[in-house]
C-alpha cells in the first residue's frame, strides 16, 4: 500500500530527526523545579492527523528530557506505553509488553509503526 509506505516513512523521519541523535547536553535546569506535563494520550482513533500530533508531542517530550539516541530506546518504549489509552493501550500491552507476546524484542520505532499500521 503506497499510502501506508508514505505514512510510515514520514513517522520514521519524524523519529529520526527528533530523537535519533545522542543528547548533546543535559535536560534544562528548570525541569528540576517545574514538572514537565506528560504528553496527551493516543486512544487508537483512526485519524492520521491525530496520530501524528500525538507522536509529535511525544517526541518533543523525549527531546526536552534528552531521551534521545539509541541508548534511551527502552525508556522511550516504556514512556510511549504510558501515553496510550483505550484500544491503543490494550494493543500495546498485548503486542509489545505482555509476557505471552509473539515478538519478544521491540524498538520504539517498531512499536510506533505497529500502532500506526494497526489503527490508521
TORTORDREN-404375 format. One record per residue: residue number from 1; residue in three letters; x negated, y, z negated of N, C-alpha, C, CB in turn. Coordinates in pm, whole numbers. Glycine has a CB too. Layout:
{num:NUM, residuo:Ala, nc1:X, nc2:Y, nc3:Z, cac1:X, cac2:Y, cac3:Z, cc1:X, cc2:Y, cc3:Z, cbc1:X, cbc2:Y, cbc3:Z}
...
***
This chain:
{num:1, residuo:Unk, nc1:-84, nc2:-118, nc3:0, cac1:0, cac2:0, cac3:0, cc1:-89, cc2:124, cc3:0, cbc1:96, cbc2:0, cbc3:-123}
{num:2, residuo:Unk, nc1:-77, nc2:206, nc3:101, cac1:-162, cac2:325, cac3:115, cc1:-136, cc2:425, cc3:2, cbc1:-138, cbc2:392, cbc3:252}
{num:3, residuo:Unk, nc1:-8, nc2:446, nc3:-30, cac1:27, cac2:540, cac3:-137, cc1:-38, cc2:499, cc3:-270, cbc1:180, cbc2:549, cbc3:-154}
{num:4, residuo:Unk, nc1:-31, nc2:370, nc3:-299, cac1:-91, cac2:317, cac3:-422, cc1:-242, cc2:340, cc3:-421, cbc1:-59, cbc2:167, cbc3:-437}
{num:5, residuo:Unk, nc1:-307, nc2:311, nc3:-308, cac1:-452, cac2:329, cac3:-298, cc1:-494, cc2:474, cc3:-319, cbc1:-501, cbc2:281, cbc3:-164}
{num:6, residuo:Unk, nc1:-419, nc2:566, nc3:-259, cac1:-450, cac2:709, cac3:-274, cc1:-429, cc2:752, cc3:-419, cbc1:-362, cbc2:795, cbc3:-180}
{num:7, residuo:Unk, nc1:-319, nc2:705, nc3:-480, cac1:-290, cac2:740, cac3:-619, cc1:-396, cc2:688, cc3:-713, cbc1:-154, cbc2:687, cbc3:-659}
{num:8, residuo:Unk, nc1:-438, nc2:563, nc3:-694, cac1:-540, cac2:503, cac3:-780, cc1:-672, cc2:578, cc3:-763, cbc1:-559, cbc2:353, cbc3:-748}
{num:9, residuo:Unk, nc1:-710, nc2:609, nc3:-639, cac1:-836, cac2:681, cac3:-617, cc1:-832, cc2:819, cc3:-684, cbc1:-862, cbc2:697, cbc3:-465}
{num:10, residuo:Unk, nc1:-717, nc2:883, nc3:-679, cac1:-702, cac2:1014, cac3:-745, cc1:-724, cc2:1002, cc3:-896, cbc1:-561, cbc2:1074, cbc3:-716}
{num:11, residuo:Unk, nc1:-667, nc2:898, nc3:-957, cac1:-685, cac2:876, cac3:-1101, cc1:-831, cc2:848, cc3:-1135, cbc1:-597, cbc2:759, cbc3:-1149}
{num:12, residuo:Unk, nc1:-896, nc2:763, nc3:-1055, cac1:-1036, cac2:730, cac3:-1081, cc1:-1125, cc2:853, cc3:-1068, cbc1:-1083, cbc2:620, cbc3:-984}
{num:13, residuo:Unk, nc1:-1094, nc2:941, nc3:-973, cac1:-1170, cac2:1065, cac3:-958, cc1:-1150, cc2:1153, cc3:-1080, cbc1:-1129, cbc2:1139, cbc3:-829}
{num:14, residuo:Unk, nc1:-1027, nc2:1166, nc3:-1128, cac1:-1000, cac2:1245, cac3:-1248, cc1:-1081, cc2:1192, cc3:-1367, cbc1:-848, cbc2:1244, cbc3:-1282}
{num:15, residuo:Unk, nc1:-1079, nc2:1060, nc3:-1385, cac1:-1150, cac2:998, cac3:-1496, cc1:-1300, cc2:1023, cc3:-1484, cbc1:-1121, cbc2:847, cbc3:-1502}
{num:16, residuo:Unk, nc1:-1355, nc2:1001, nc3:-1367, cac1:-1499, cac2:1018, cac3:-1347, cc1:-1541, cc2:1163, cc3:-1371, cbc1:-1538, cbc2:975, cbc3:-1206}
{num:17, residuo:Unk, nc1:-1464, nc2:1257, nc3:-1319, cac1:-1502, cac2:1398, cac3:-1332, cc1:-1497, cc2:1446, cc3:-1477, cbc1:-1411, cbc2:1485, cbc3:-1247}
{num:18, residuo:Unk, nc1:-1402, nc2:1396, nc3:-1555, cac1:-1384, cac2:1449, cac3:-1690, cc1:-1454, cc2:1370, cc3:-1800, cbc1:-1240, cbc2:1456, cbc3:-1721}
{num:19, residuo:Unk, nc1:-1468, nc2:1240, nc3:-1784, cac1:-1528, cac2:1161, cac3:-1892, cc1:-1635, cc2:1064, cc3:-1843, cbc1:-1422, cbc2:1084, cbc3:-1965}
{num:20, residuo:Unk, nc1:-1677, nc2:1075, nc3:-1717, cac1:-1772, cac2:981, cac3:-1661, cc1:-1917, cc2:1002, cc3:-1704, cbc1:-1765, cbc2:987, cbc3:-1516}
{num:21, residuo:Unk, nc1:-1951, nc2:1124, nc3:-1743, cac1:-2090, cac2:1154, cac3:-1781, cc1:-2107, cc2:1153, cc3:-1931, cbc1:-2133, cbc2:1290, cbc3:-1724}
{num:22, residuo:Unk, nc1:-2228, nc2:1117, nc3:-1975, cac1:-2257, cac2:1120, cac3:-2118, cc1:-2244, cc2:1262, cc3:-2172, cbc1:-2399, cbc2:1066, cbc3:-2145}
{num:23, residuo:Unk, nc1:-2205, nc2:1276, nc3:-2300, cac1:-2191, cac2:1410, cac3:-2358, cc1:-2326, cc2:1482, cc3:-2360, cbc1:-2134, cbc2:1401, cbc3:-2501}
{num:24, residuo:Unk, nc1:-2321, nc2:1612, nc3:-2339, cac1:-2444, cac2:1692, cac3:-2339, cc1:-2459, cc2:1772, cc3:-2467, cbc1:-2446, cbc2:1786, cbc3:-2220}
{num:25, residuo:Unk, nc1:-2353, nc2:1776, nc3:-2549, cac1:-2360, cac2:1846, cac3:-2677, cc1:-2261, cc2:1783, cc3:-2774, cbc1:-2331, cbc2:1998, cbc3:-2659}
{num:26, residuo:Unk, nc1:-2260, nc2:1834, nc3:-2896, cac1:-2170, cac2:1784, cac3:-2999, cc1:-2032, cc2:1846, cc3:-2983, cbc1:-2226, cbc2:1815, cbc3:-3140}
{num:27, residuo:Unk, nc1:-1931, nc2:1784, nc3:-3044, cac1:-1798, cac2:1847, cac3:-3041, cc1:-1804, cc2:1987, cc3:-3102, cbc1:-1694, cbc2:1759, cbc3:-3117}
{num:28, residuo:Unk, nc1:-1713, nc2:2075, nc3:-3061, cac1:-1713, cac2:2211, cac3:-3114, cc1:-1700, cc2:2212, cc3:-3266, cbc1:-1600, cbc2:2292, cbc3:-3052}
{num:29, residuo:Unk, nc1:-1769, nc2:2306, nc3:-3329, cac1:-1769, cac2:2314, cac3:-3476, cc1:-1630, cc2:2336, cc3:-3532, cbc1:-1862, cbc2:2427, cbc3:-3521}
{num:30, residuo:Unk, nc1:-1544, nc2:2409, nc3:-3460, cac1:-1411, cac2:2437, cac3:-3513, cc1:-1328, cc2:2311, cc3:-3536, cbc1:-1337, cbc2:2528, cbc3:-3418}
{num:31, residuo:Unk, nc1:-1365, nc2:2200, nc3:-3471, cac1:-1289, cac2:2077, cac3:-3492, cc1:-1305, cc2:2023, cc3:-3634, cbc1:-1332, cbc2:1972, cbc3:-3390}
{num:32, residuo:Unk, nc1:-1410, nc2:2068, nc3:-3703, cac1:-1426, cac2:2026, cac3:-3843, cc1:-1325, cc2:2098, cc3:-3932, cbc1:-1570, cbc2:2055, cbc3:-3892}
{num:33, residuo:Unk, nc1:-1277, nc2:2212, nc3:-3887, cac1:-1183, cac2:2291, cac3:-3965, cc1:-1039, cc2:2275, cc3:-3918, cbc1:-1221, cbc2:2437, cbc3:-3959}
{num:34, residuo:Unk, nc1:-1021, nc2:2263, nc3:-3790, cac1:-887, cac2:2253, cac3:-3732, cc1:-868, cc2:2115, cc3:-3671, cbc1:-864, cbc2:2363, cbc3:-3626}
{num:35, residuo:Unk, nc1:-751, nc2:2060, nc3:-3690, cac1:-722, cac2:1928, cac3:-3634, cc1:-678, cc2:1944, cc3:-3488, cbc1:-612, cbc2:1855, cbc3:-3717}
{num:36, residuo:Unk, nc1:-744, nc2:1872, nc3:-3401, cac1:-708, cac2:1873, cac3:-3260, cc1:-579, cc2:1791, cc3:-3244, cbc1:-823, cbc2:1815, cbc3:-3171}
{num:37, residuo:Unk, nc1:-473, nc2:1854, nc3:-3191, cac1:-349, cac2:1777, cac3:-3176, cc1:-367, cc2:1663, cc3:-3076, cbc1:-235, cbc2:1868, cbc3:-3130}
{num:38, residuo:Unk, nc1:-304, nc2:1552, nc3:-3107, cac1:-311, cac2:1435, cac3:-3019, cc1:-239, cc2:1467, cc3:-2887, cbc1:-248, cbc2:1310, cbc3:-3086}
{num:39, residuo:Unk, nc1:-282, nc2:1405, nc3:-2778, cac1:-214, cac2:1427, cac3:-2650, cc1:-72, cc2:1372, cc3:-2656, cbc1:-292, cbc2:1361, cbc3:-2535}
{num:40, residuo:Unk, nc1:15, nc2:1419, nc3:-2567, cac1:152, cac2:1367, cac3:-2566, cc1:153, cc2:1220, cc3:-2527, cbc1:240, cbc2:1448, cbc3:-2468}
{num:41, residuo:Unk, nc1:264, nc2:1153, nc3:-2558, cac1:275, cac2:1011, cac3:-2526, cc1:334, cc2:991, cc3:-2386, cbc1:361, cbc2:939, cbc3:-2630}
{num:42, residuo:Unk, nc1:287, nc2:885, nc3:-2321, cac1:347, cac2:841, cac3:-2195, cc1:433, cc2:720, cc3:-2229, cbc1:238, cbc2:805, cbc3:-2085}
{num:43, residuo:Unk, nc1:561, nc2:725, nc3:-2188, cac1:658, cac2:622, cac3:-2226, cc1:681, cc2:516, cc3:-2119, cbc1:788, cbc2:687, cbc3:-2259}
{num:44, residuo:Unk, nc1:622, nc2:534, nc3:-1999, cac1:641, cac2:435, cac3:-1894, cc1:739, cc2:480, cc3:-1787, cbc1:689, cbc2:307, cbc3:-1954}
{num:45, residuo:Unk, nc1:769, nc2:609, nc3:-1781, cac1:862, cac2:661, cac3:-1679, cc1:799, cc2:654, cc3:-1541, cbc1:903, cbc2:807, cbc3:-1712}
{num:46, residuo:Unk, nc1:879, nc2:612, nc3:-1441, cac1:833, cac2:602, cac3:-1302, cc1:831, cc2:742, cc3:-1240, cbc1:924, cbc2:505, cbc3:-1220}
{num:47, residuo:Unk, nc1:730, nc2:818, nc3:-1276, cac1:717, cac2:955, cac3:-1227, cc1:567, cc2:985, cc3:-1219, cbc1:791, cbc2:1059, cbc3:-1322}
{num:48, residuo:Unk, nc1:514, nc2:987, nc3:-1097, cac1:370, cac2:1004, cac3:-1077, cc1:320, cc2:1135, cc3:-1136, cbc1:336, cbc2:997, cbc3:-929}
{num:49, residuo:Unk, nc1:399, nc2:1242, nc3:-1126, cac1:356, cac2:1371, cac3:-1182, cc1:344, cc2:1364, cc3:-1334, cbc1:456, cbc2:1481, cbc3:-1143}
{num:50, residuo:Unk, nc1:444, nc2:1304, nc3:-1399, cac1:437, cac2:1291, cac3:-1546, cc1:318, cc2:1206, cc3:-1588, cbc1:568, cbc2:1228, cbc3:-1601}
{num:51, residuo:Unk, nc1:291, nc2:1099, nc3:-1514, cac1:178, cac2:1013, cac3:-1545, cc1:47, cc2:1092, cc3:-1533, cbc1:176, cbc2:889, cbc3:-1450}
{num:52, residuo:Unk, nc1:34, nc2:1169, nc3:-1425, cac1:-89, cac2:1244, cac3:-1403, cc1:-107, cc2:1355, cc3:-1508, cbc1:-89, cbc2:1305, cbc3:-1262}
{num:53, residuo:Unk, nc1:1, nc2:1421, nc3:-1545, cac1:-7, cac2:1525, cac3:-1650, cc1:-47, cc2:1460, cc3:-1783, cbc1:129, cbc2:1600, cbc3:-1666}
{num:54, residuo:Unk, nc1:9, nc2:1344, nc3:-1814, cac1:-29, cac2:1272, cac3:-1936, cc1:-177, cc2:1235, cc3:-1932, cbc1:57, cbc2:1145, cbc3:-1954}
{num:55, residuo:Unk, nc1:-223, nc2:1181, nc3:-1820, cac1:-364, cac2:1141, cac3:-1808, cc1:-454, cc2:1263, cc3:-1821, cbc1:-390, cbc2:1070, cbc3:-1674}
{num:56, residuo:Unk, nc1:-417, nc2:1373, nc3:-1759, cac1:-498, cac2:1496, cac3:-1769, cc1:-510, cc2:1541, cc3:-1914, cbc1:-436, cbc2:1608, cbc3:-1682}
{num:57, residuo:Unk, nc1:-401, nc2:1538, nc3:-1987, cac1:-403, cac2:1576, cac3:-2130, cc1:-493, cc2:1482, cc3:-2209, cbc1:-261, cbc2:1575, cbc3:-2189}
{num:58, residuo:Unk, nc1:-483, nc2:1354, nc3:-2180, cac1:-565, cac2:1254, cac3:-2250, cc1:-714, cc2:1276, cc3:-2219, cbc1:-523, cbc2:1111, cbc3:-2209}
{num:59, residuo:Unk, nc1:-746, nc2:1301, nc3:-2094, cac1:-886, cac2:1323, cac3:-2056, cc1:-942, cc2:1452, cc3:-2117, cbc1:-899, cbc2:1329, cbc3:-1903}
{num:60, residuo:Unk, nc1:-861, nc2:1556, nc3:-2124, cac1:-905, cac2:1681, cac3:-2189, cc1:-931, cc2:1658, cc3:-2338, cbc1:-799, cbc2:1793, cbc3:-2170}
{num:61, residuo:Unk, nc1:-847, nc2:1578, nc3:-2400, cac1:-864, cac2:1542, cac3:-2541, cc1:-999, cc2:1470, cc3:-2560, cbc1:-746, cbc2:1452, cbc3:-2590}
{num:62, residuo:Unk, nc1:-1027, nc2:1371, nc3:-2475, cac1:-1153, cac2:1299, cac3:-2483, cc1:-1271, cc2:1391, cc3:-2458, cbc1:-1155, cbc2:1183, cbc3:-2383}
{num:63, residuo:Unk, nc1:-1260, nc2:1478, nc3:-2362, cac1:-1368, cac2:1570, cac3:-2328, cc1:-1398, cc2:1664, cc3:-2445, cbc1:-1332, cbc2:1651, cbc3:-2203}
{num:64, residuo:Unk, nc1:-1293, nc2:1716, nc3:-2508, cac1:-1311, cac2:1806, cac3:-2622, cc1:-1383, cc2:1735, cc3:-2736, cbc1:-1176, cbc2:1860, cbc3:-2670}
{num:65, residuo:Unk, nc1:-1348, nc2:1609, nc3:-2758, cac1:-1411, cac2:1530, cac3:-2865, cc1:-1546, cc2:1471, cc3:-2823, cbc1:-1318, cbc2:1418, cbc3:-2908}
{num:66, residuo:Unk, nc1:-1585, nc2:1495, nc3:-2698, cac1:-1711, cac2:1443, cac3:-2640, cc1:-1712, cc2:1291, cc3:-2634, cbc1:-1830, cbc2:1492, cbc3:-2722}
{num:67, residuo:Unk, nc1:-1595, nc2:1233, nc3:-2610, cac1:-1585, cac2:1088, cac3:-2590, cc1:-1602, cc2:1059, cc3:-2442, cbc1:-1447, cbc2:1031, cbc3:-2643}
{num:68, residuo:Unk, nc1:-1721, nc2:1091, nc3:-2392, cac1:-1750, cac2:1078, cac3:-2250, cc1:-1866, cc2:983, cc3:-2230, cbc1:-1780, cbc2:1216, cbc3:-2188}
{num:69, residuo:Unk, nc1:-1877, nc2:931, nc3:-2109, cac1:-1983, cac2:836, cac3:-2078, cc1:-1942, cc2:694, cc3:-2112, cbc1:-2110, cbc2:872, cbc3:-2152}
{num:70, residuo:Unk, nc1:-2020, nc2:598, nc3:-2063, cac1:-1989, cac2:457, cac3:-2080, cc1:-1988, cc2:413, cc3:-2226, cbc1:-2088, cbc2:373, cbc3:-2003}
{num:71, residuo:Unk, nc1:-2069, nc2:476, nc3:-2310, cac1:-2079, cac2:436, cac3:-2449, cc1:-1951, cc2:453, cc3:-2529, cbc1:-2187, cbc2:511, cbc3:-2514}
{num:72, residuo:Unk, nc1:-1859, nc2:536, nc3:-2481, cac1:-1735, cac2:563, cac3:-2554, cc1:-1614, cc2:496, cc3:-2490, cbc1:-1712, cbc2:712, cbc3:-2563}
{num:73, residuo:Unk, nc1:-1637, nc2:403, nc3:-2397, cac1:-1526, cac2:341, cac3:-2325, cc1:-1428, cc2:270, cc3:-2419, cbc1:-1579, cbc2:243, cbc3:-2223}
{num:74, residuo:Unk, nc1:-1479, nc2:196, nc3:-2516, cac1:-1391, cac2:125, cac3:-2610, cc1:-1308, cc2:223, cc3:-2692, cbc1:-1473, cbc2:34, cbc3:-2703}
{num:75, residuo:Unk, nc1:-1369, nc2:336, nc3:-2731, cac1:-1295, cac2:438, cac3:-2806, cc1:-1183, cc2:497, cc3:-2721, cbc1:-1391, cbc2:550, cbc3:-2854}
{num:76, residuo:Unk, nc1:-1215, nc2:526, nc3:-2593, cac1:-1113, cac2:581, cac3:-2504, cc1:-999, cc2:481, cc3:-2484, cbc1:-1175, cbc2:619, cbc3:-2368}
{num:77, residuo:Unk, nc1:-1033, nc2:353, nc3:-2471, cac1:-931, cac2:250, cac3:-2453, cc1:-840, cc2:243, cc3:-2575, cbc1:-997, cbc2:113, cbc3:-2428}
{num:78, residuo:Unk, nc1:-900, nc2:245, nc3:-2693, cac1:-821, cac2:239, cac3:-2817, cc1:-730, cc2:360, cc3:-2831, cbc1:-914, cbc2:228, cbc3:-2940}
{num:79, residuo:Unk, nc1:-784, nc2:479, nc3:-2806, cac1:-705, cac2:601, cac3:-2819, cc1:-599, cc2:613, cc3:-2711, cbc1:-796, cbc2:723, cbc3:-2815}
{num:80, residuo:Unk, nc1:-626, nc2:558, nc3:-2593, cac1:-524, cac2:558, cac3:-2488, cc1:-403, cc2:477, cc3:-2536, cbc1:-581, cbc2:497, cbc3:-2355}
{num:81, residuo:Unk, nc1:-428, nc2:365, nc3:-2598, cac1:-318, cac2:284, cac3:-2651, cc1:-235, cc2:360, cc3:-2752, cbc1:-372, cbc2:158, cbc3:-2714}
{num:82, residuo:Unk, nc1:-301, nc2:444, nc3:-2832, cac1:-230, cac2:524, cac3:-2933, cc1:-147, cc2:635, cc3:-2870, cbc1:-329, cbc2:584, cbc3:-3030}
{num:83, residuo:Unk, nc1:-173, nc2:669, nc3:-2744, cac1:-100, cac2:778, cac3:-2679, cc1:11, cc2:725, cc3:-2587, cbc1:-197, cbc2:867, cbc3:-2598}
{num:84, residuo:Unk, nc1:52, nc2:602, nc3:-2613, cac1:160, cac2:542, cac3:-2535, cc1:280, cc2:514, cc3:-2625, cbc1:113, cbc2:412, cbc3:-2467}
{num:85, residuo:Unk, nc1:397, nc2:515, nc3:-2567, cac1:519, cac2:482, cac3:-2639, cc1:608, cc2:396, cc3:-2551, cbc1:593, cbc2:609, cbc3:-2683}
{num:86, residuo:Unk, nc1:714, nc2:346, nc3:-2607, cac1:815, cac2:272, cac3:-2532, cc1:760, cc2:155, cc3:-2453, cbc1:883, cbc2:364, cbc3:-2439}
{num:87, residuo:Unk, nc1:809, nc2:143, nc3:-2328, cac1:769, cac2:31, cac3:-2242, cc1:619, cc2:31, cc3:-2212, cbc1:846, cbc2:36, cbc3:-2111}
{num:88, residuo:Unk, nc1:560, nc2:151, nc3:-2202, cac1:416, cac2:159, cac3:-2173, cc1:335, cc2:102, cc3:-2288, cbc1:375, cbc2:306, cbc3:-2145}
{num:89, residuo:Unk, nc1:376, nc2:132, nc3:-2412, cac1:306, cac2:79, cac3:-2529, cc1:319, cc2:-73, cc3:-2535, cbc1:361, cbc2:142, cbc3:-2659}
{num:90, residuo:Unk, nc1:437, nc2:-123, nc3:-2503, cac1:459, cac2:-268, cac3:-2503, cc1:372, cc2:-335, cc3:-2397, cbc1:608, cbc2:-300, cbc3:-2477}
{num:91, residuo:Unk, nc1:369, nc2:-278, nc3:-2277, cac1:284, cac2:-333, cac3:-2171, cc1:138, cc2:-333, cc3:-2215, cbc1:301, cbc2:-253, cbc3:-2039}
{num:92, residuo:Unk, nc1:92, nc2:-222, nc3:-2271, cac1:-48, cac2:-208, cac3:-2312, cc1:-83, cc2:-314, cc3:-2416, cbc1:-74, cbc2:-67, cbc3:-2368}
{num:93, residuo:Unk, nc1:3, nc2:-330, nc3:-2515, cac1:-27, cac2:-431, cac3:-2617, cc1:-31, cc2:-570, cc3:-2556, cbc1:77, cbc2:-425, cbc3:-2730}
{num:94, residuo:Unk, nc1:74, nc2:-607, nc3:-2483, cac1:82, cac2:-742, cac3:-2428, cc1:-28, cc2:-772, cc3:-2327, cbc1:216, cbc2:-763, cbc3:-2362}
{num:95, residuo:Unk, nc1:-68, nc2:-674, nc3:-2249, cac1:-161, cac2:-696, cac3:-2139, cc1:-306, cc2:-670, cc3:-2176, cbc1:-123, cbc2:-610, cbc3:-2023}
{num:96, residuo:Unk, nc1:-329, nc2:-568, nc3:-2261, cac1:-466, cac2:-524, cac3:-2289, cc1:-514, cc2:-564, cc3:-2428, cbc1:-474, cbc2:-373, cbc3:-2274}
{num:97, residuo:Unk, nc1:-427, nc2:-566, nc3:-2526, cac1:-471, cac2:-584, cac3:-2665, cc1:-431, cc2:-716, cc3:-2732, cbc1:-417, cbc2:-474, cbc3:-2746}
{num:98, residuo:Unk, nc1:-325, nc2:-778, nc3:-2689, cac1:-273, cac2:-898, cac3:-2756, cc1:-378, cc2:-1009, cc3:-2758, cbc1:-146, cbc2:-947, cbc3:-2686}
{num:99, residuo:Unk, nc1:-387, nc2:-1083, nc3:-2870, cac1:-479, cac2:-1197, cac3:-2875, cc1:-450, cc2:-1302, cc3:-2768, cbc1:-474, cbc2:-1262, cbc3:-3012}
{num:100, residuo:Unk, nc1:-328, nc2:-1307, nc3:-2715, cac1:-292, cac2:-1407, cac3:-2615, cc1:-294, cc2:-1351, cc3:-2472, cbc1:-154, cbc2:-1462, cbc3:-2646}
{num:101, residuo:Unk, nc1:-354, nc2:-1233, nc3:-2453, cac1:-360, cac2:-1173, cac3:-2318, cc1:-442, cc2:-1262, cc3:-2224, cbc1:-423, cbc2:-1030, cbc3:-2323}
{num:102, residuo:Unk, nc1:-414, nc2:-1251, nc3:-2095, cac1:-484, cac2:-1333, cac3:-1996, cc1:-626, cc2:-1283, cc3:-1974, cbc1:-409, cbc2:-1332, cbc3:-1863}
{num:103, residuo:Unk, nc1:-644, nc2:-1154, nc3:-1953, cac1:-775, cac2:-1094, cac3:-1929, cc1:-826, cc2:-1043, cc3:-2063, cbc1:-767, cbc2:-977, cbc3:-1821}
{num:104, residuo:Unk, nc1:-945, nc2:-1085, nc3:-2103, cac1:-992, cac2:-1051, cac3:-2237, cc1:-1071, cc2:-921, cc3:-2246, cbc1:-1076, cbc2:-1161, cbc3:-2288}
{num:105, residuo:Unk, nc1:-1136, nc2:-878, nc3:-2140, cac1:-1214, cac2:-754, cac3:-2147, cc1:-1156, cc2:-651, cc3:-2051, cbc1:-1363, cbc2:-782, cbc3:-2114}
{num:106, residuo:Unk, nc1:-1116, nc2:-538, nc3:-2105, cac1:-1060, cac2:-429, cac3:-2025, cc1:-1145, cc2:-304, cc3:-2043, cbc1:-914, cbc2:-400, cbc3:-2066}
{num:107, residuo:Unk, nc1:-1164, nc2:-230, nc3:-1936, cac1:-1224, cac2:-97, cac3:-1946, cc1:-1111, cc2:5, cc3:-1949, cbc1:-1324, cbc2:-68, cbc3:-1826}
{num:108, residuo:Unk, nc1:-1144, nc2:126, nc3:-1988, cac1:-1046, cac2:234, cac3:-1989, cc1:-989, cc2:253, cc3:-1848, cbc1:-1110, cbc2:366, cbc3:-2040}
{num:109, residuo:Unk, nc1:-1076, nc2:259, nc3:-1748, cac1:-1031, cac2:278, cac3:-1609, cc1:-935, cc2:167, cc3:-1567, cbc1:-1150, cbc2:282, cbc3:-1513}
{num:110, residuo:Unk, nc1:-968, nc2:42, nc3:-1597, cac1:-882, cac2:-70, cac3:-1560, cc1:-745, cc2:-59, cc3:-1625, cbc1:-948, cbc2:-202, cbc3:-1598}
{num:111, residuo:Unk, nc1:-742, nc2:-18, nc3:-1751, cac1:-614, cac2:-5, cac3:-1822, cc1:-529, cc2:107, cc3:-1761, cbc1:-637, cbc2:22, cbc3:-1971}
{num:112, residuo:Unk, nc1:-592, nc2:219, nc3:-1725, cac1:-518, cac2:330, cac3:-1665, cc1:-462, cc2:287, cc3:-1529, cbc1:-609, cbc2:455, cbc3:-1649}
{num:113, residuo:Unk, nc1:-544, nc2:221, nc3:-1448, cac1:-498, cac2:172, cac3:-1317, cc1:-386, cc2:69, cc3:-1338, cbc1:-616, cbc2:110, cbc3:-1236}
{num:114, residuo:Unk, nc1:-400, nc2:-17, nc3:-1438, cac1:-296, cac2:-114, cac3:-1466, cc1:-165, cc2:-49, cc3:-1504, cbc1:-340, cbc2:-206, cbc3:-1577}
{num:115, residuo:Unk, nc1:-170, nc2:53, nc3:-1589, cac1:-49, cac2:128, cac3:-1626, cc1:15, cc2:191, cc3:-1503, cbc1:-82, cbc2:237, cbc3:-1730}
{num:116, residuo:Unk, nc1:-68, nc2:253, nc3:-1421, cac1:-19, cac2:319, cac3:-1301, cc1:52, cc2:218, cc3:-1209, cbc1:-136, cbc2:387, cbc3:-1225}
{num:117, residuo:Unk, nc1:-13, nc2:106, nc3:-1187, cac1:44, cac2:5, cac3:-1096, cc1:170, cc2:-59, cc3:-1155, cbc1:-59, cbc2:-104, cbc3:-1066}
{num:118, residuo:Unk, nc1:177, nc2:-69, nc3:-1285, cac1:296, cac2:-128, cac3:-1349, cc1:414, cc2:-32, cc3:-1347, cbc1:263, cbc2:-169, cbc3:-1494}
{num:119, residuo:Unk, nc1:390, nc2:97, nc3:-1371, cac1:504, cac2:189, cac3:-1393, cc1:530, cc2:287, cc3:-1279, cbc1:480, cbc2:269, cbc3:-1518}
{num:120, residuo:Unk, nc1:434, nc2:311, nc3:-1192, cac1:455, cac2:411, cac3:-1085, cc1:480, cc2:341, cc3:-952, cbc1:332, cbc2:506, cbc3:-1073}
***
